[in-house]
Amino acid sequence: MGWNNLRVSRFALLFMSNLVIAGSLRVLGLQALVMSSFTIGFLGIHGFSVDSKSALVGGLTALLPSCFYVWRSSRVKTQDPRNLVKAHYRAESGKLAITAGFFALAFTQLGSIAALPLFVTYVATLASYWVALLLKN
């Protein structure tokens, strides 16, 4: 009886982790789509300019840390709630540190940056996370 429960529990963990990864990939895909749309929009309006570059940088500043979060949090293979919460906090802390680093790089190392396109694309890319959670399969 105990062995069957363990087998079911492992199956549930594998099934749930696959669902979480599939959902995470859906969120990342929507974020990439929003980032690309805004970047192409700025490119179409302003051509190859500081605004277009700034939009791309803003989108990448939202998307790449999200990719890190998904990678880092999906590495945990446990059912212990404490370990799951620790993994979430580590992944979120890393995501925030990477985001701060990207903003620092954008404003100090990339030359001229237009703040409005950067932040508009950044916020739109992050907001797509909430839209992806509301979408159904």
Salt bridges, closest charged atoms under 4 A:
ASP51 OD2 - HIS46 ND1 3.48
ASP80 OD1 - ARG82 NE 3.86
